[in-house]
Amino acid sequence: MTAPASISHADIVGARPAVTAAVARTPTLRAQFVEERLGGPVALKTENLQLGGSFKIRRAVAKLGTLPIGP
């Protein structure tokens, strides 16, 4: 198995337009029950609200944006 290629800051900045156009913004919610048990602030990012139900859509859209179009 080969190691994955490293992702640079430029890669992330370059992917932003495609990801922003295709991915819904999801809220961050306080997890009060967990906060009470742990004694500190806890926030949950609700990526399960994405159309695909996962954070993986961001990486998929970013990758598709780098592929050539057509033959």
mmCIF file of the C-alpha atoms, coordinates in Angstrom:
data_MODEL
# 
_entry.id   MODEL 
# 
loop_
_atom_site.group_PDB 
_atom_site.id 
_atom_site.type_symbol 
_atom_site.label_atom_id 
_atom_site.label_alt_id 
_atom_site.label_comp_id 
_atom_site.label_asym_id 
_atom_site.label_entity_id 
_atom_site.label_seq_id 
_atom_site.pdbx_PDB_ins_code 
_atom_site.Cartn_x 
_atom_site.Cartn_y 
_atom_site.Cartn_z 
_atom_site.occupancy 
_atom_site.B_iso_or_equiv 
_atom_site.pdbx_formal_charge 
_atom_site.auth_seq_id 
_atom_site.auth_comp_id 
_atom_site.auth_asym_id 
_atom_site.auth_atom_id 
_atom_site.pdbx_PDB_model_num 
ATOM 1  C CA . MET A 1 1  ? 0.000   0.000  0.000   1.00 0.00 ? 1  MET A CA 1 
ATOM 2  C CA . THR A 1 2  ? 1.388   3.405  -0.917  1.00 0.00 ? 2  THR A CA 1 
ATOM 3  C CA . ALA A 1 3  ? 1.226   6.448  1.321   1.00 0.00 ? 3  ALA A CA 1 
ATOM 4  C CA . PRO A 1 4  ? -1.296  9.107  0.313   1.00 0.00 ? 4  PRO A CA 1 
ATOM 5  C CA . ALA A 1 5  ? 0.066   12.231 -1.332  1.00 0.00 ? 5  ALA A CA 1 
ATOM 6  C CA . SER A 1 6  ? 0.357   15.182 0.999   1.00 0.00 ? 6  SER A CA 1 
ATOM 7  C CA . ILE A 1 7  ? -2.141  17.995 0.592   1.00 0.00 ? 7  ILE A CA 1 
ATOM 8  C CA . SER A 1 8  ? -0.802  21.534 0.604   1.00 0.00 ? 8  SER A CA 1 
ATOM 9  C CA . HIS A 1 9  ? -2.460  24.762 1.673   1.00 0.00 ? 9  HIS A CA 1 
ATOM 10 C CA . ALA A 1 10 ? -2.593  25.738 -2.016  1.00 0.00 ? 10 ALA A CA 1 
ATOM 11 C CA . ASP A 1 11 ? -4.514  22.503 -2.759  1.00 0.00 ? 11 ASP A CA 1 
ATOM 12 C CA . ILE A 1 12 ? -7.090  23.393 -0.115  1.00 0.00 ? 12 ILE A CA 1 
ATOM 13 C CA . VAL A 1 13 ? -7.457  26.983 -1.315  1.00 0.00 ? 13 VAL A CA 1 
ATOM 14 C CA . GLY A 1 14 ? -7.759  25.778 -4.922  1.00 0.00 ? 14 GLY A CA 1 
ATOM 15 C CA . ALA A 1 15 ? -10.513 23.298 -4.049  1.00 0.00 ? 15 ALA A CA 1 
ATOM 16 C CA . ARG A 1 16 ? -12.621 25.811 -2.168  1.00 0.00 ? 16 ARG A CA 1 
ATOM 17 C CA . PRO A 1 17 ? -14.654 27.205 -5.122  1.00 0.00 ? 17 PRO A CA 1 
ATOM 18 C CA . ALA A 1 18 ? -15.763 23.738 -6.279  1.00 0.00 ? 18 ALA A CA 1 
ATOM 19 C CA . VAL A 1 19 ? -16.540 22.553 -2.762  1.00 0.00 ? 19 VAL A CA 1 
ATOM 20 C CA . THR A 1 20 ? -18.418 25.736 -1.860  1.00 0.00 ? 20 THR A CA 1 
ATOM 21 C CA . ALA A 1 21 ? -20.591 25.397 -4.970  1.00 0.00 ? 21 ALA A CA 1 
ATOM 22 C CA . ALA A 1 22 ? -21.484 21.749 -4.342  1.00 0.00 ? 22 ALA A CA 1 
ATOM 23 C CA . VAL A 1 23 ? -21.565 21.263 -0.580  1.00 0.00 ? 23 VAL A CA 1 
ATOM 24 C CA . ALA A 1 24 ? -24.129 22.583 1.894   1.00 0.00 ? 24 ALA A CA 1 
ATOM 25 C CA . ARG A 1 25 ? -23.013 24.616 4.892   1.00 0.00 ? 25 ARG A CA 1 
ATOM 26 C CA . THR A 1 26 ? -23.896 22.672 8.024   1.00 0.00 ? 26 THR A CA 1 
ATOM 27 C CA . PRO A 1 27 ? -24.283 24.046 11.544  1.00 0.00 ? 27 PRO A CA 1 
ATOM 28 C CA . THR A 1 28 ? -22.145 23.368 14.568  1.00 0.00 ? 28 THR A CA 1 
ATOM 29 C CA . LEU A 1 29 ? -24.232 22.474 17.616  1.00 0.00 ? 29 LEU A CA 1 
ATOM 30 C CA . ARG A 1 30 ? -23.386 22.429 21.321  1.00 0.00 ? 30 ARG A CA 1 
ATOM 31 C CA . ALA A 1 31 ? -23.462 18.981 22.874  1.00 0.00 ? 31 ALA A CA 1 
ATOM 32 C CA . GLN A 1 32 ? -24.771 20.019 26.295  1.00 0.00 ? 32 GLN A CA 1 
ATOM 33 C CA . PHE A 1 33 ? -25.168 16.470 27.633  1.00 0.00 ? 33 PHE A CA 1 
ATOM 34 C CA . VAL A 1 34 ? -21.567 15.640 26.733  1.00 0.00 ? 34 VAL A CA 1 
ATOM 35 C CA . GLU A 1 35 ? -20.337 18.988 28.071  1.00 0.00 ? 35 GLU A CA 1 
ATOM 36 C CA . GLU A 1 36 ? -21.928 18.252 31.454  1.00 0.00 ? 36 GLU A CA 1 
ATOM 37 C CA . ARG A 1 37 ? -20.282 14.834 31.638  1.00 0.00 ? 37 ARG A CA 1 
ATOM 38 C CA . LEU A 1 38 ? -16.842 16.056 30.497  1.00 0.00 ? 38 LEU A CA 1 
ATOM 39 C CA . GLY A 1 39 ? -16.888 19.403 32.259  1.00 0.00 ? 39 GLY A CA 1 
ATOM 40 C CA . GLY A 1 40 ? -15.989 21.475 29.221  1.00 0.00 ? 40 GLY A CA 1 
ATOM 41 C CA . PRO A 1 41 ? -17.269 22.800 25.920  1.00 0.00 ? 41 PRO A CA 1 
ATOM 42 C CA . VAL A 1 42 ? -18.065 20.292 23.169  1.00 0.00 ? 42 VAL A CA 1 
ATOM 43 C CA . ALA A 1 43 ? -19.318 21.170 19.696  1.00 0.00 ? 43 ALA A CA 1 
ATOM 44 C CA . LEU A 1 44 ? -20.545 18.767 17.034  1.00 0.00 ? 44 LEU A CA 1 
ATOM 45 C CA . LYS A 1 45 ? -20.340 19.505 13.318  1.00 0.00 ? 45 LYS A CA 1 
ATOM 46 C CA . THR A 1 46 ? -23.497 18.165 11.686  1.00 0.00 ? 46 THR A CA 1 
ATOM 47 C CA . GLU A 1 47 ? -21.960 16.790 8.498   1.00 0.00 ? 47 GLU A CA 1 
ATOM 48 C CA . ASN A 1 48 ? -24.599 14.056 8.558   1.00 0.00 ? 48 ASN A CA 1 
ATOM 49 C CA . LEU A 1 49 ? -26.939 16.712 7.105   1.00 0.00 ? 49 LEU A CA 1 
ATOM 50 C CA . GLN A 1 50 ? -25.011 16.677 3.800   1.00 0.00 ? 50 GLN A CA 1 
ATOM 51 C CA . LEU A 1 51 ? -26.826 15.203 0.817   1.00 0.00 ? 51 LEU A CA 1 
ATOM 52 C CA . GLY A 1 52 ? -24.540 12.154 0.956   1.00 0.00 ? 52 GLY A CA 1 
ATOM 53 C CA . GLY A 1 53 ? -24.730 12.053 4.757   1.00 0.00 ? 53 GLY A CA 1 
ATOM 54 C CA . SER A 1 54 ? -20.975 12.314 5.150   1.00 0.00 ? 54 SER A CA 1 
ATOM 55 C CA . PHE A 1 55 ? -17.982 14.615 5.238   1.00 0.00 ? 55 PHE A CA 1 
ATOM 56 C CA . LYS A 1 56 ? -16.521 12.591 2.342   1.00 0.00 ? 56 LYS A CA 1 
ATOM 57 C CA . ILE A 1 57 ? -18.470 14.667 -0.175  1.00 0.00 ? 57 ILE A CA 1 
ATOM 58 C CA . ARG A 1 58 ? -15.967 17.516 0.324   1.00 0.00 ? 58 ARG A CA 1 
ATOM 59 C CA . ARG A 1 59 ? -12.995 15.419 -0.746  1.00 0.00 ? 59 ARG A CA 1 
ATOM 60 C CA . ALA A 1 60 ? -14.905 13.843 -3.622  1.00 0.00 ? 60 ALA A CA 1 
ATOM 61 C CA . VAL A 1 61 ? -15.918 17.229 -5.032  1.00 0.00 ? 61 VAL A CA 1 
ATOM 62 C CA . ALA A 1 62 ? -12.391 18.575 -4.622  1.00 0.00 ? 62 ALA A CA 1 
ATOM 63 C CA . LYS A 1 63 ? -10.963 15.569 -6.499  1.00 0.00 ? 63 LYS A CA 1 
ATOM 64 C CA . LEU A 1 64 ? -13.538 15.794 -9.293  1.00 0.00 ? 64 LEU A CA 1 
ATOM 65 C CA . GLY A 1 65 ? -12.601 19.432 -9.729  1.00 0.00 ? 65 GLY A CA 1 
ATOM 66 C CA . THR A 1 66 ? -9.042  18.435 -10.598 1.00 0.00 ? 66 THR A CA 1 
ATOM 67 C CA . LEU A 1 67 ? -9.942  15.906 -13.301 1.00 0.00 ? 67 LEU A CA 1 
ATOM 68 C CA . PRO A 1 68 ? -9.815  16.844 -16.985 1.00 0.00 ? 68 PRO A CA 1 
ATOM 69 C CA . ILE A 1 69 ? -13.133 17.183 -18.787 1.00 0.00 ? 69 ILE A CA 1 
ATOM 70 C CA . GLY A 1 70 ? -13.779 15.286 -22.006 1.00 0.00 ? 70 GLY A CA 1 
ATOM 71 C CA . PRO A 1 71 ? -11.530 13.077 -24.138 1.00 0.00 ? 71 PRO A CA 1 
# 
